Amino acid sequence: MTRYDTIGATYGSTRRPDPRVARHIHAALGDAATVINVGAGTGSYEPPQTVLAVEPSSVMIAQRPADAAPALQAPAESIPVADDAADAVMALLTVHHWTDLEAGIEELRRIARRRVVIFTWDPDISRGFWLLDEYLPEAAAFDDTRAVGIDRLVTLLGGASISIEPVPIPHDCVDGFGAAYWRRPEAYLDPVVRAGMSHLAQTGEDVLQPGLARLSDDLSSGDWHRKHADLLDRENLDAGYRLLIADL
């Protein structure tokens, strides 16, 4: 059983693709005529030219739309497709779950003819996000055990020409990943929302409850809004999310 057979049951509803994030990802794919999505989950952000999705969890595959690209149940570390199988390969918010990062990156390089696109986060920035820094340090500590530094990814991608692009998160982002609700703090009190965030789901409700209670109190008293008044008029936030675009 993969991790997402346990924690991924609600992803089809809580992790809907945001069109503004999608524009960044699709632009990063350039003019690729064929794309393979590795660690594909429920299929968020797959462009029309996607020819194959690779995903280890049957629970996630079952939530893919009926008209999505065909899905192959396999781990990123061992993908049973030929070398140079597609113009571009993308891996979105997935590398932190791989059991063997080196093997997974090597597989991306092997099956991509021209380009690898990785969407991830910079842990040096994300650990300063107010939710983790002020309320849920336990989740931040868990994130530290699995986060992949940008420099390490650049090294593993080897001699490729690599660009790194920030992906700002809109205040009304519809994809419920970790920092999506940076201007809607009450959302983090919803257990369904938390279930769609792997770092919170895996940290565990018992561990999170004291911090969530503090957040609830600060929202009721207005303390959160006073402390974070600078966020309330912002349209976007750099929460550390990054696109790595490697031309092979």
Phi, psi and omega in degrees: 000130177276164181304321185281350169294336180265312189259357188261012189295334184257004187298329180298335181256327184267344185241059178279142182296136176268129185297332180285322173293320180301323180299320178296315183293314183292325176295324179295332179286346177062223184262025180302128179275338178224140184224138169248133180255115183256133189069046197286340181059227182271003175100012179300137173073009176289125178283167181301334183275011176292127181255343182199141172246137179244121187208129183280341188263124177292330178296319179289317180300322181295340180267000179288144178301152182299330183263012180287167177299153178301145183247138177249123180278106183196154177278158179297332185285347181208091186258115184279062173227164184289161172301150176053044188282339181210158177300317183223149174236134178239148178221108192249118178047051184225333190298334180289349179264349186288144180280337179221092186300316182301315180295321180295316179295321178298323177294320176301314180296324183291319187268351178266131176283320191232322192214143171240131179238121179241127175254121184209197177225155177269110184297336179293334178265317188294330182291348175270000178299136190304324182299314182283319185291321188258332189238323187234062178298336177295321177291325176296319178296321176296317178302323181298335181282345185232347183297145180247119180294147180299319180299322180294318178298317179301317179297315182291331178288350169076219187279012181294156171280118190238133170241150181237123184237130174289147175241099180292145183259121180292153185294338180245035181306133182265354176266115190277049173282181196311311185259012186299331186255034184301333178251006180231065191299333181298337180298328182291348176277352182272119182297333178291319176298313181297327180296338179271006180241112190299323183292329176280317180299322183277335176293321176104140184297320181299321181288325185281336191302318179300317179292321178294325177295321177296319178298315179300317179296318182291328176289319180295322182277345185088000182297320180299314183295324177292317183291326185246034180301333180293341180275338195291337179254005181277144178269327184221158178221135170275101180260011177102359181288137186222146169255126172257123183242111184246118174267124188275000000 
